[in-house]
Amino acid sequence: MYFRLIAHAGPTHASTVTFLIPAVSIGWGALFLDEALTLPLLLGCAVILLGTALATGVLARLRIPARAV
């Protein structure tokens, strides 16, 4: 299934699965195991999400086009 994902979406988008595993694990741990969410964990998740957005080009698509003067 992973190789089909690579063939269909490309290697950059397929690798985001491995980037997001720590952030998802923290969320599941807090939800089901009642683990504490600390500021360093949340900042780490923010860095992971920002890095993933940069790697996949999501931020480039959200960029507001410059106005013509």
mmJSON file of the N, C-alpha and C atoms, coordinates in Angstrom:
{"data_MODEL":{"atom_site":{
"group_PDB":["ATOM","ATOM","ATOM","ATOM","ATOM","ATOM","ATOM","ATOM","ATOM","ATOM","ATOM","ATOM","ATOM","ATOM","ATOM","ATOM","ATOM","ATOM","ATOM","ATOM","ATOM","ATOM","ATOM","ATOM","ATOM","ATOM","ATOM","ATOM","ATOM","ATOM","ATOM","ATOM","ATOM","ATOM","ATOM","ATOM","ATOM","ATOM","ATOM","ATOM","ATOM","ATOM","ATOM","ATOM","ATOM","ATOM","ATOM","ATOM","ATOM","ATOM","ATOM","ATOM","ATOM","ATOM","ATOM","ATOM","ATOM","ATOM","ATOM","ATOM","ATOM","ATOM","ATOM","ATOM","ATOM","ATOM","ATOM","ATOM","ATOM","ATOM","ATOM","ATOM","ATOM","ATOM","ATOM","ATOM","ATOM","ATOM","ATOM","ATOM","ATOM","ATOM","ATOM","ATOM","ATOM","ATOM","ATOM","ATOM","ATOM","ATOM","ATOM","ATOM","ATOM","ATOM","ATOM","ATOM","ATOM","ATOM","ATOM","ATOM","ATOM","ATOM","ATOM","ATOM","ATOM","ATOM","ATOM","ATOM","ATOM","ATOM","ATOM","ATOM","ATOM","ATOM","ATOM","ATOM","ATOM","ATOM","ATOM","ATOM","ATOM","ATOM","ATOM","ATOM","ATOM","ATOM","ATOM","ATOM","ATOM","ATOM","ATOM","ATOM","ATOM","ATOM","ATOM","ATOM","ATOM","ATOM","ATOM","ATOM","ATOM","ATOM","ATOM","ATOM","ATOM","ATOM","ATOM","ATOM","ATOM","ATOM","ATOM","ATOM","ATOM","ATOM","ATOM","ATOM","ATOM","ATOM","ATOM","ATOM","ATOM","ATOM","ATOM","ATOM","ATOM","ATOM","ATOM","ATOM","ATOM","ATOM","ATOM","ATOM","ATOM","ATOM","ATOM","ATOM","ATOM","ATOM","ATOM","ATOM","ATOM","ATOM","ATOM","ATOM","ATOM","ATOM","ATOM","ATOM","ATOM","ATOM","ATOM","ATOM","ATOM","ATOM","ATOM","ATOM","ATOM","ATOM","ATOM","ATOM","ATOM","ATOM","ATOM","ATOM","ATOM","ATOM","ATOM"],
"id":[1,2,3,4,5,6,7,8,9,10,11,12,13,14,15,16,17,18,19,20,21,22,23,24,25,26,27,28,29,30,31,32,33,34,35,36,37,38,39,40,41,42,43,44,45,46,47,48,49,50,51,52,53,54,55,56,57,58,59,60,61,62,63,64,65,66,67,68,69,70,71,72,73,74,75,76,77,78,79,80,81,82,83,84,85,86,87,88,89,90,91,92,93,94,95,96,97,98,99,100,101,102,103,104,105,106,107,108,109,110,111,112,113,114,115,116,117,118,119,120,121,122,123,124,125,126,127,128,129,130,131,132,133,134,135,136,137,138,139,140,141,142,143,144,145,146,147,148,149,150,151,152,153,154,155,156,157,158,159,160,161,162,163,164,165,166,167,168,169,170,171,172,173,174,175,176,177,178,179,180,181,182,183,184,185,186,187,188,189,190,191,192,193,194,195,196,197,198,199,200,201,202,203,204,205,206,207],
"type_symbol":["N","C","C","N","C","C","N","C","C","N","C","C","N","C","C","N","C","C","N","C","C","N","C","C","N","C","C","N","C","C","N","C","C","N","C","C","N","C","C","N","C","C","N","C","C","N","C","C","N","C","C","N","C","C","N","C","C","N","C","C","N","C","C","N","C","C","N","C","C","N","C","C","N","C","C","N","C","C","N","C","C","N","C","C","N","C","C","N","C","C","N","C","C","N","C","C","N","C","C","N","C","C","N","C","C","N","C","C","N","C","C","N","C","C","N","C","C","N","C","C","N","C","C","N","C","C","N","C","C","N","C","C","N","C","C","N","C","C","N","C","C","N","C","C","N","C","C","N","C","C","N","C","C","N","C","C","N","C","C","N","C","C","N","C","C","N","C","C","N","C","C","N","C","C","N","C","C","N","C","C","N","C","C","N","C","C","N","C","C","N","C","C","N","C","C","N","C","C","N","C","C","N","C","C","N","C","C"],
"label_atom_id":["N","CA","C","N","CA","C","N","CA","C","N","CA","C","N","CA","C","N","CA","C","N","CA","C","N","CA","C","N","CA","C","N","CA","C","N","CA","C","N","CA","C","N","CA","C","N","CA","C","N","CA","C","N","CA","C","N","CA","C","N","CA","C","N","CA","C","N","CA","C","N","CA","C","N","CA","C","N","CA","C","N","CA","C","N","CA","C","N","CA","C","N","CA","C","N","CA","C","N","CA","C","N","CA","C","N","CA","C","N","CA","C","N","CA","C","N","CA","C","N","CA","C","N","CA","C","N","CA","C","N","CA","C","N","CA","C","N","CA","C","N","CA","C","N","CA","C","N","CA","C","N","CA","C","N","CA","C","N","CA","C","N","CA","C","N","CA","C","N","CA","C","N","CA","C","N","CA","C","N","CA","C","N","CA","C","N","CA","C","N","CA","C","N","CA","C","N","CA","C","N","CA","C","N","CA","C","N","CA","C","N","CA","C","N","CA","C","N","CA","C","N","CA","C","N","CA","C","N","CA","C","N","CA","C","N","CA","C","N","CA","C"],
"label_alt_id":[null,null,null,null,null,null,null,null,null,null,null,null,null,null,null,null,null,null,null,null,null,null,null,null,null,null,null,null,null,null,null,null,null,null,null,null,null,null,null,null,null,null,null,null,null,null,null,null,null,null,null,null,null,null,null,null,null,null,null,null,null,null,null,null,null,null,null,null,null,null,null,null,null,null,null,null,null,null,null,null,null,null,null,null,null,null,null,null,null,null,null,null,null,null,null,null,null,null,null,null,null,null,null,null,null,null,null,null,null,null,null,null,null,null,null,null,null,null,null,null,null,null,null,null,null,null,null,null,null,null,null,null,null,null,null,null,null,null,null,null,null,null,null,null,null,null,null,null,null,null,null,null,null,null,null,null,null,null,null,null,null,null,null,null,null,null,null,null,null,null,null,null,null,null,null,null,null,null,null,null,null,null,null,null,null,null,null,null,null,null,null,null,null,null,null,null,null,null,null,null,null,null,null,null,null,null,null],
"label_comp_id":["MET","MET","MET","TYR","TYR","TYR","PHE","PHE","PHE","ARG","ARG","ARG","LEU","LEU","LEU","ILE","ILE","ILE","ALA","ALA","ALA","HIS","HIS","HIS","ALA","ALA","ALA","GLY","GLY","GLY","PRO","PRO","PRO","THR","THR","THR","HIS","HIS","HIS","ALA","ALA","ALA","SER","SER","SER","THR","THR","THR","VAL","VAL","VAL","THR","THR","THR","PHE","PHE","PHE","LEU","LEU","LEU","ILE","ILE","ILE","PRO","PRO","PRO","ALA","ALA","ALA","VAL","VAL","VAL","SER","SER","SER","ILE","ILE","ILE","GLY","GLY","GLY","TRP","TRP","TRP","GLY","GLY","GLY","ALA","ALA","ALA","LEU","LEU","LEU","PHE","PHE","PHE","LEU","LEU","LEU","ASP","ASP","ASP","GLU","GLU","GLU","ALA","ALA","ALA","LEU","LEU","LEU","THR","THR","THR","LEU","LEU","LEU","PRO","PRO","PRO","LEU","LEU","LEU","LEU","LEU","LEU","LEU","LEU","LEU","GLY","GLY","GLY","CYS","CYS","CYS","ALA","ALA","ALA","VAL","VAL","VAL","ILE","ILE","ILE","LEU","LEU","LEU","LEU","LEU","LEU","GLY","GLY","GLY","THR","THR","THR","ALA","ALA","ALA","LEU","LEU","LEU","ALA","ALA","ALA","THR","THR","THR","GLY","GLY","GLY","VAL","VAL","VAL","LEU","LEU","LEU","ALA","ALA","ALA","ARG","ARG","ARG","LEU","LEU","LEU","ARG","ARG","ARG","ILE","ILE","ILE","PRO","PRO","PRO","ALA","ALA","ALA","ARG","ARG","ARG","ALA","ALA","ALA","VAL","VAL","VAL"],
"label_asym_id":["A","A","A","A","A","A","A","A","A","A","A","A","A","A","A","A","A","A","A","A","A","A","A","A","A","A","A","A","A","A","A","A","A","A","A","A","A","A","A","A","A","A","A","A","A","A","A","A","A","A","A","A","A","A","A","A","A","A","A","A","A","A","A","A","A","A","A","A","A","A","A","A","A","A","A","A","A","A","A","A","A","A","A","A","A","A","A","A","A","A","A","A","A","A","A","A","A","A","A","A","A","A","A","A","A","A","A","A","A","A","A","A","A","A","A","A","A","A","A","A","A","A","A","A","A","A","A","A","A","A","A","A","A","A","A","A","A","A","A","A","A","A","A","A","A","A","A","A","A","A","A","A","A","A","A","A","A","A","A","A","A","A","A","A","A","A","A","A","A","A","A","A","A","A","A","A","A","A","A","A","A","A","A","A","A","A","A","A","A","A","A","A","A","A","A","A","A","A","A","A","A","A","A","A","A","A","A"],
"label_entity_id":["1","1","1","1","1","1","1","1","1","1","1","1","1","1","1","1","1","1","1","1","1","1","1","1","1","1","1","1","1","1","1","1","1","1","1","1","1","1","1","1","1","1","1","1","1","1","1","1","1","1","1","1","1","1","1","1","1","1","1","1","1","1","1","1","1","1","1","1","1","1","1","1","1","1","1","1","1","1","1","1","1","1","1","1","1","1","1","1","1","1","1","1","1","1","1","1","1","1","1","1","1","1","1","1","1","1","1","1","1","1","1","1","1","1","1","1","1","1","1","1","1","1","1","1","1","1","1","1","1","1","1","1","1","1","1","1","1","1","1","1","1","1","1","1","1","1","1","1","1","1","1","1","1","1","1","1","1","1","1","1","1","1","1","1","1","1","1","1","1","1","1","1","1","1","1","1","1","1","1","1","1","1","1","1","1","1","1","1","1","1","1","1","1","1","1","1","1","1","1","1","1","1","1","1","1","1","1"],
"label_seq_id":[1,1,1,2,2,2,3,3,3,4,4,4,5,5,5,6,6,6,7,7,7,8,8,8,9,9,9,10,10,10,11,11,11,12,12,12,13,13,13,14,14,14,15,15,15,16,16,16,17,17,17,18,18,18,19,19,19,20,20,20,21,21,21,22,22,22,23,23,23,24,24,24,25,25,25,26,26,26,27,27,27,28,28,28,29,29,29,30,30,30,31,31,31,32,32,32,33,33,33,34,34,34,35,35,35,36,36,36,37,37,37,38,38,38,39,39,39,40,40,40,41,41,41,42,42,42,43,43,43,44,44,44,45,45,45,46,46,46,47,47,47,48,48,48,49,49,49,50,50,50,51,51,51,52,52,52,53,53,53,54,54,54,55,55,55,56,56,56,57,57,57,58,58,58,59,59,59,60,60,60,61,61,61,62,62,62,63,63,63,64,64,64,65,65,65,66,66,66,67,67,67,68,68,68,69,69,69],
"pdbx_PDB_ins_code":[null,null,null,null,null,null,null,null,null,null,null,null,null,null,null,null,null,null,null,null,null,null,null,null,null,null,null,null,null,null,null,null,null,null,null,null,null,null,null,null,null,null,null,null,null,null,null,null,null,null,null,null,null,null,null,null,null,null,null,null,null,null,null,null,null,null,null,null,null,null,null,null,null,null,null,null,null,null,null,null,null,null,null,null,null,null,null,null,null,null,null,null,null,null,null,null,null,null,null,null,null,null,null,null,null,null,null,null,null,null,null,null,null,null,null,null,null,null,null,null,null,null,null,null,null,null,null,null,null,null,null,null,null,null,null,null,null,null,null,null,null,null,null,null,null,null,null,null,null,null,null,null,null,null,null,null,null,null,null,null,null,null,null,null,null,null,null,null,null,null,null,null,null,null,null,null,null,null,null,null,null,null,null,null,null,null,null,null,null,null,null,null,null,null,null,null,null,null,null,null,null,null,null,null,null,null,null],
"Cartn_x":[0.818,0.0,0.883,1.981,2.872,3.49,3.852,4.449,3.426,2.181,1.127,0.942,1.04,0.951,2.096,3.299,4.446,4.23,3.729,3.496,2.406,1.387,0.258,0.514,1.011,1.149,2.557,3.533,4.919,5.608,6.926,7.667,7.586,7.477,7.409,6.15,5.022,3.757,3.666,4.235,4.207,5.054,6.127,6.986,6.368,5.335,4.704,4.077,3.761,3.232,4.228,5.505,6.51,6.771,6.574,6.754,5.682,4.477,3.34,3.133,3.843,3.658,3.864,4.915,5.058,3.907,3.445,2.354,1.056,0.774,-0.437,-0.336,0.839,1.034,0.812,1.26,1.04,-0.454,-1.153,-2.6,-3.354,-3.023,-3.687,-3.352,-2.097,-1.709,-2.469,-2.649,-3.402,-4.876,-5.413,-6.845,-7.197,-6.459,-6.837,-6.08,-4.864,-4.061,-3.944,-4.616,-4.633,-3.228,-2.378,-1.031,-1.08,-0.144,-0.124,0.408,-0.246,0.233,0.987,2.273,3.09,3.406,3.882,4.221,5.305,6.38,7.375,6.805,5.875,5.253,4.431,3.67,2.848,3.705,4.797,5.707,6.381,6.719,7.292,6.317,5.042,4.021,3.873,3.956,3.862,5.037,6.226,7.406,7.231,6.712,6.478,5.481,4.376,3.359,3.877,4.642,5.208,6.212,7.06,8.021,7.357,6.295,5.546,4.883,4.333,3.708,4.742,5.93,6.983,7.46,7.589,8.091,7.116,5.834,4.846,4.399,4.774,4.393,3.038,2.467,1.158,1.23,2.292,2.423,2.576,3.188,3.332,1.978,1.087,-0.251,-1.117,-0.826,-1.617,-1.138,-0.037,0.541,-0.425,-0.588,-1.481,-0.73,-1.318,-0.631,-0.43,0.683,0.989,0.054,-0.28,-1.149,-0.38,-1.031,-0.429,-0.589,0.486,0.451,0.231],
"Cartn_y":[-1.167,0.0,1.26,1.21,2.369,2.662,1.623,1.838,2.386,1.998,2.582,4.054,4.38,5.777,6.589,6.038,6.723,6.919,5.9,6.005,7.023,7.09,7.971,9.409,9.591,10.932,11.48,10.623,11.069,10.84,10.788,10.464,11.547,12.797,13.861,13.761,13.592,13.483,12.165,11.113,9.827,9.865,10.634,10.691,11.495,12.273,13.041,12.136,10.914,9.959,9.776,9.631,9.426,10.707,11.876,13.13,13.301,12.877,13.148,12.114,11.01,9.966,10.493,11.271,11.763,12.657,13.538,14.44,13.674,12.707,11.903,11.056,10.541,9.735,10.552,11.783,12.654,12.904,13.145,13.367,12.154,10.971,9.751,9.459,9.716,9.496,10.405,11.656,12.592,12.225,11.773,11.467,10.174,9.112,7.803,7.394,7.864,7.435,8.511,9.634,10.74,11.254,11.282,11.816,13.336,13.94,15.396,16.025,17.1,17.894,19.084,19.121,20.22,21.179,22.343,23.355,22.867,22.213,21.714,20.694,19.852,18.893,19.616,20.607,21.347,22.159,22.732,23.458,22.506,21.325,20.316,19.91,19.754,19.428,20.559,21.789,22.93,22.937,22.62,22.559,21.445,20.295,19.173,19.564,20.183,20.573,21.646,22.592,23.628,23.035,22.132,21.479,20.636,19.948,19.145,20.036,21.157,22.089,22.678,22.961,23.475,22.412,21.173,20.1,19.744,19.845,19.466,20.627,21.838,22.992,23.56,23.172,23.689,25.194,25.647,27.079,27.892,27.329,28.045,28.24,27.27,27.39,28.38,28.605,29.531,30.971,31.168,32.502,33.411,34.618,35.604,36.257,36.279,36.887,38.381,38.898,40.318,41.132,42.309,43.197,43.863,44.001,44.735,46.216,46.953,48.388,49.173],
"Cartn_z":[0.0,0.0,0.0,0.733,0.793,-0.568,-1.307,-2.622,-3.612,-3.473,-4.314,-3.978,-2.679,-2.272,-2.868,-2.844,-3.446,-4.94,-5.611,-7.054,-7.373,-6.533,-6.804,-6.346,-5.115,-4.554,-4.635,-4.829,-4.875,-3.536,-3.561,-2.337,-1.261,-1.645,-0.642,0.185,-0.474,0.255,1.021,0.497,1.196,2.463,2.46,3.644,4.777,4.5,5.572,6.618,6.253,7.228,8.363,8.04,9.079,9.861,9.251,9.981,11.047,10.758,11.628,12.731,12.711,13.724,15.147,15.452,16.837,17.285,16.414,16.787,17.025,16.186,16.355,17.621,17.91,19.11,20.377,20.38,21.536,21.727,20.638,20.721,21.237,20.71,21.171,22.628,23.034,24.424,25.37,24.969,25.811,25.865,24.755,24.683,25.409,25.156,25.687,26.947,27.128,28.264,29.334,29.101,30.058,30.368,29.364,29.53,29.506,30.2,30.306,29.02,28.605,27.477,28.045,27.813,28.313,27.178,27.551,26.545,25.577,26.054,25.09,24.1,24.55,23.625,22.566,22.975,22.012,21.054,21.546,20.654,19.672,20.137,19.25,18.162,18.532,17.527,16.514,16.984,16.07,15.089,15.576,14.695,13.668,14.104,13.191,12.108,12.504,11.527,10.575,11.087,10.226,9.244,9.724,8.84,7.773,8.158,7.185,6.146,6.587,5.645,4.688,5.199,4.322,3.335,3.799,2.937,1.823,2.099,1.096,0.225,0.578,-0.221,0.117,1.235,1.628,1.883,2.507,2.784,1.507,0.507,-0.763,-1.434,-1.281,-1.872,-1.111,0.182,0.977,0.86,0.189,0.057,-0.692,-0.175,-0.795,-1.95,-3.138,-4.277,-4.066,-4.573,-4.451,-5.325,-4.853,-5.621,-6.746,-7.847,-8.966,-8.688,-8.833,-8.531,-9.777],
"occupancy":[1.0,1.0,1.0,1.0,1.0,1.0,1.0,1.0,1.0,1.0,1.0,1.0,1.0,1.0,1.0,1.0,1.0,1.0,1.0,1.0,1.0,1.0,1.0,1.0,1.0,1.0,1.0,1.0,1.0,1.0,1.0,1.0,1.0,1.0,1.0,1.0,1.0,1.0,1.0,1.0,1.0,1.0,1.0,1.0,1.0,1.0,1.0,1.0,1.0,1.0,1.0,1.0,1.0,1.0,1.0,1.0,1.0,1.0,1.0,1.0,1.0,1.0,1.0,1.0,1.0,1.0,1.0,1.0,1.0,1.0,1.0,1.0,1.0,1.0,1.0,1.0,1.0,1.0,1.0,1.0,1.0,1.0,1.0,1.0,1.0,1.0,1.0,1.0,1.0,1.0,1.0,1.0,1.0,1.0,1.0,1.0,1.0,1.0,1.0,1.0,1.0,1.0,1.0,1.0,1.0,1.0,1.0,1.0,1.0,1.0,1.0,1.0,1.0,1.0,1.0,1.0,1.0,1.0,1.0,1.0,1.0,1.0,1.0,1.0,1.0,1.0,1.0,1.0,1.0,1.0,1.0,1.0,1.0,1.0,1.0,1.0,1.0,1.0,1.0,1.0,1.0,1.0,1.0,1.0,1.0,1.0,1.0,1.0,1.0,1.0,1.0,1.0,1.0,1.0,1.0,1.0,1.0,1.0,1.0,1.0,1.0,1.0,1.0,1.0,1.0,1.0,1.0,1.0,1.0,1.0,1.0,1.0,1.0,1.0,1.0,1.0,1.0,1.0,1.0,1.0,1.0,1.0,1.0,1.0,1.0,1.0,1.0,1.0,1.0,1.0,1.0,1.0,1.0,1.0,1.0,1.0,1.0,1.0,1.0,1.0,1.0,1.0,1.0,1.0,1.0,1.0,1.0],
"B_iso_or_equiv":[0.0,0.0,0.0,0.0,0.0,0.0,0.0,0.0,0.0,0.0,0.0,0.0,0.0,0.0,0.0,0.0,0.0,0.0,0.0,0.0,0.0,0.0,0.0,0.0,0.0,0.0,0.0,0.0,0.0,0.0,0.0,0.0,0.0,0.0,0.0,0.0,0.0,0.0,0.0,0.0,0.0,0.0,0.0,0.0,0.0,0.0,0.0,0.0,0.0,0.0,0.0,0.0,0.0,0.0,0.0,0.0,0.0,0.0,0.0,0.0,0.0,0.0,0.0,0.0,0.0,0.0,0.0,0.0,0.0,0.0,0.0,0.0,0.0,0.0,0.0,0.0,0.0,0.0,0.0,0.0,0.0,0.0,0.0,0.0,0.0,0.0,0.0,0.0,0.0,0.0,0.0,0.0,0.0,0.0,0.0,0.0,0.0,0.0,0.0,0.0,0.0,0.0,0.0,0.0,0.0,0.0,0.0,0.0,0.0,0.0,0.0,0.0,0.0,0.0,0.0,0.0,0.0,0.0,0.0,0.0,0.0,0.0,0.0,0.0,0.0,0.0,0.0,0.0,0.0,0.0,0.0,0.0,0.0,0.0,0.0,0.0,0.0,0.0,0.0,0.0,0.0,0.0,0.0,0.0,0.0,0.0,0.0,0.0,0.0,0.0,0.0,0.0,0.0,0.0,0.0,0.0,0.0,0.0,0.0,0.0,0.0,0.0,0.0,0.0,0.0,0.0,0.0,0.0,0.0,0.0,0.0,0.0,0.0,0.0,0.0,0.0,0.0,0.0,0.0,0.0,0.0,0.0,0.0,0.0,0.0,0.0,0.0,0.0,0.0,0.0,0.0,0.0,0.0,0.0,0.0,0.0,0.0,0.0,0.0,0.0,0.0,0.0,0.0,0.0,0.0,0.0,0.0],
"pdbx_formal_charge":[null,null,null,null,null,null,null,null,null,null,null,null,null,null,null,null,null,null,null,null,null,null,null,null,null,null,null,null,null,null,null,null,null,null,null,null,null,null,null,null,null,null,null,null,null,null,null,null,null,null,null,null,null,null,null,null,null,null,null,null,null,null,null,null,null,null,null,null,null,null,null,null,null,null,null,null,null,null,null,null,null,null,null,null,null,null,null,null,null,null,null,null,null,null,null,null,null,null,null,null,null,null,null,null,null,null,null,null,null,null,null,null,null,null,null,null,null,null,null,null,null,null,null,null,null,null,null,null,null,null,null,null,null,null,null,null,null,null,null,null,null,null,null,null,null,null,null,null,null,null,null,null,null,null,null,null,null,null,null,null,null,null,null,null,null,null,null,null,null,null,null,null,null,null,null,null,null,null,null,null,null,null,null,null,null,null,null,null,null,null,null,null,null,null,null,null,null,null,null,null,null,null,null,null,null,null,null],
"auth_seq_id":[1,1,1,2,2,2,3,3,3,4,4,4,5,5,5,6,6,6,7,7,7,8,8,8,9,9,9,10,10,10,11,11,11,12,12,12,13,13,13,14,14,14,15,15,15,16,16,16,17,17,17,18,18,18,19,19,19,20,20,20,21,21,21,22,22,22,23,23,23,24,24,24,25,25,25,26,26,26,27,27,27,28,28,28,29,29,29,30,30,30,31,31,31,32,32,32,33,33,33,34,34,34,35,35,35,36,36,36,37,37,37,38,38,38,39,39,39,40,40,40,41,41,41,42,42,42,43,43,43,44,44,44,45,45,45,46,46,46,47,47,47,48,48,48,49,49,49,50,50,50,51,51,51,52,52,52,53,53,53,54,54,54,55,55,55,56,56,56,57,57,57,58,58,58,59,59,59,60,60,60,61,61,61,62,62,62,63,63,63,64,64,64,65,65,65,66,66,66,67,67,67,68,68,68,69,69,69],
"auth_comp_id":["MET","MET","MET","TYR","TYR","TYR","PHE","PHE","PHE","ARG","ARG","ARG","LEU","LEU","LEU","ILE","ILE","ILE","ALA","ALA","ALA","HIS","HIS","HIS","ALA","ALA","ALA","GLY","GLY","GLY","PRO","PRO","PRO","THR","THR","THR","HIS","HIS","HIS","ALA","ALA","ALA","SER","SER","SER","THR","THR","THR","VAL","VAL","VAL","THR","THR","THR","PHE","PHE","PHE","LEU","LEU","LEU","ILE","ILE","ILE","PRO","PRO","PRO","ALA","ALA","ALA","VAL","VAL","VAL","SER","SER","SER","ILE","ILE","ILE","GLY","GLY","GLY","TRP","TRP","TRP","GLY","GLY","GLY","ALA","ALA","ALA","LEU","LEU","LEU","PHE","PHE","PHE","LEU","LEU","LEU","ASP","ASP","ASP","GLU","GLU","GLU","ALA","ALA","ALA","LEU","LEU","LEU","THR","THR","THR","LEU","LEU","LEU","PRO","PRO","PRO","LEU","LEU","LEU","LEU","LEU","LEU","LEU","LEU","LEU","GLY","GLY","GLY","CYS","CYS","CYS","ALA","ALA","ALA","VAL","VAL","VAL","ILE","ILE","ILE","LEU","LEU","LEU","LEU","LEU","LEU","GLY","GLY","GLY","THR","THR","THR","ALA","ALA","ALA","LEU","LEU","LEU","ALA","ALA","ALA","THR","THR","THR","GLY","GLY","GLY","VAL","VAL","VAL","LEU","LEU","LEU","ALA","ALA","ALA","ARG","ARG","ARG","LEU","LEU","LEU","ARG","ARG","ARG","ILE","ILE","ILE","PRO","PRO","PRO","ALA","ALA","ALA","ARG","ARG","ARG","ALA","ALA","ALA","VAL","VAL","VAL"],
"auth_asym_id":["A","A","A","A","A","A","A","A","A","A","A","A","A","A","A","A","A","A","A","A","A","A","A","A","A","A","A","A","A","A","A","A","A","A","A","A","A","A","A","A","A","A","A","A","A","A","A","A","A","A","A","A","A","A","A","A","A","A","A","A","A","A","A","A","A","A","A","A","A","A","A","A","A","A","A","A","A","A","A","A","A","A","A","A","A","A","A","A","A","A","A","A","A","A","A","A","A","A","A","A","A","A","A","A","A","A","A","A","A","A","A","A","A","A","A","A","A","A","A","A","A","A","A","A","A","A","A","A","A","A","A","A","A","A","A","A","A","A","A","A","A","A","A","A","A","A","A","A","A","A","A","A","A","A","A","A","A","A","A","A","A","A","A","A","A","A","A","A","A","A","A","A","A","A","A","A","A","A","A","A","A","A","A","A","A","A","A","A","A","A","A","A","A","A","A","A","A","A","A","A","A","A","A","A","A","A","A"],
"auth_atom_id":["N","CA","C","N","CA","C","N","CA","C","N","CA","C","N","CA","C","N","CA","C","N","CA","C","N","CA","C","N","CA","C","N","CA","C","N","CA","C","N","CA","C","N","CA","C","N","CA","C","N","CA","C","N","CA","C","N","CA","C","N","CA","C","N","CA","C","N","CA","C","N","CA","C","N","CA","C","N","CA","C","N","CA","C","N","CA","C","N","CA","C","N","CA","C","N","CA","C","N","CA","C","N","CA","C","N","CA","C","N","CA","C","N","CA","C","N","CA","C","N","CA","C","N","CA","C","N","CA","C","N","CA","C","N","CA","C","N","CA","C","N","CA","C","N","CA","C","N","CA","C","N","CA","C","N","CA","C","N","CA","C","N","CA","C","N","CA","C","N","CA","C","N","CA","C","N","CA","C","N","CA","C","N","CA","C","N","CA","C","N","CA","C","N","CA","C","N","CA","C","N","CA","C","N","CA","C","N","CA","C","N","CA","C","N","CA","C","N","CA","C","N","CA","C","N","CA","C","N","CA","C","N","CA","C","N","CA","C","N","CA","C"],
"pdbx_PDB_model_num":[1,1,1,1,1,1,1,1,1,1,1,1,1,1,1,1,1,1,1,1,1,1,1,1,1,1,1,1,1,1,1,1,1,1,1,1,1,1,1,1,1,1,1,1,1,1,1,1,1,1,1,1,1,1,1,1,1,1,1,1,1,1,1,1,1,1,1,1,1,1,1,1,1,1,1,1,1,1,1,1,1,1,1,1,1,1,1,1,1,1,1,1,1,1,1,1,1,1,1,1,1,1,1,1,1,1,1,1,1,1,1,1,1,1,1,1,1,1,1,1,1,1,1,1,1,1,1,1,1,1,1,1,1,1,1,1,1,1,1,1,1,1,1,1,1,1,1,1,1,1,1,1,1,1,1,1,1,1,1,1,1,1,1,1,1,1,1,1,1,1,1,1,1,1,1,1,1,1,1,1,1,1,1,1,1,1,1,1,1,1,1,1,1,1,1,1,1,1,1,1,1,1,1,1,1,1,1]
}}}
